[in-house]
């Protein structure tokens, strides 16, 4: 079978399964790519090697960190540290926060957390901290993830981040040069973030959410029950360890999963030295990680086969080759404008694989490689954060305890408008050419 046809068939079946919902997505992502790879002539042995290598890459990049991070943050949440931290923060507002203050806190914490240059880590910081307030205020947690994701996307210009590193490799440009080029793009996110606050503030009021939340002494107190897992007396010890974890992640000198293993051990021994206690916590963290792990394997197989069999390159070339000639000068902007919807159903690698072709086209019109890539890098995070084919999405929705399909349905609509607004501001100001 023709490679391009196989790619279209594979993507079409996966998209169809999203709407039909008769087969678990994890199995669809594992089985359909294997069948399509067989149709274009790959052997079972070759397909197996591709799948295993892709899973290994994903586990090394995110899987191990995700597993041990979930153990650590499950423990930290159980100690009551985040609840007490929120209480202390609320003293600045005299114990009361309105919905706009909650959204601003979400954006600010998410943006600062992204200095670690890892979206999973940013989620693991912002959501456990804010979750008690979301629940008490009855704030839409799908909105919370969209707001956090937008701030995280704006921070994707950091040169040590995977977004800049990967894009610079695909595009053949210097990472620091690309990072400097993206800083003005990041500023274009500000109007969109403010409008998201306005929109979700209106939605919150319309849905009957609380106008403000009062954080009483009872909300911050813990350990009153015999079976309570909270450890208020160890708050400062746990908080110092937490700050140490963030500092080490930001320094990026030690593999992140080793940091979380050490932090988990220290937190466990300090707070829950009894086997009965820590076994209960480890079991809770394991159950949370199971669905994420299963989806990560499925995504890895899908992306591995899609990329390593050259299906993604064939599909990208077909799209570019059939693009209207009169729009060729603006092909990078047009593709950026539809990026959220496209990546909702396809892995973002299809865009990465287009970079060399798009840069070649841009050169003919006097555009530098960084000019062509500028609309994609930060905005790509809006797209990947709205897609069920991204492992980080499942981490975020898992921490917020929301359904991934319901979240993606809302996120695609909001982030498409957000993306178009950012591009419009960038075009008007000359940030994107």
HUURTA-V933998 format. One line per field, one symbol per residue. phi: phi as a letter, one per 30 degrees, with the letter a starting at -180 (. if undefined). burial: + if it has 16 or more other ideal C-beta (glycine too) atoms within 10 Angstrom, else -. Layout:
# HUURTA-V933998
phi = ???
burial = ???
This chain:
# HUURTA-V933998
phi = .eddddddddddddddddddhcbeeededddedddddddcjddedddddddddddddddddbdddedddddddddddddiddddddddddddchibbcddddddddddddddddddibdeddddcddddceededddidddddddddddddddddddedcdddddddddddibdddddddddeddedddeedddddeddddddddddidddabccdeddcdaidcdcdcdbddceddddddedddddddddhcbeeddddddddddddddcbddeddddddddddddddedddddddddddddededdcidddddddddddcdeddceeceddddddcedddddcbdddddeddeeddddddedcicdeddddedceddedddddccddcededdddddchbdddddddddddddddedddddddddddidcc
burial = --+++++++++--+--+-------++-+++-+++-++--+-+----+--++--++--++-+++++++++++++++++++++++++++--+------+++-+++++++-++++++++++++++++++++++++++-++-+++++++++++++++++++++-+-++++++-++-+-+--++-++--++-++--++--++-+++--+----++--+-+---++-+------++++-++-+++-++--++-+++-----++-++++++-+++--++-----+--++-++--++--++++++++++++++++++-+++++++-++----------+++-+++-+++-+++++++++++++-+++-++----+-++++++++++++++++++++++++++++++++-+-+--++-+++-+++-++++++-++----+++
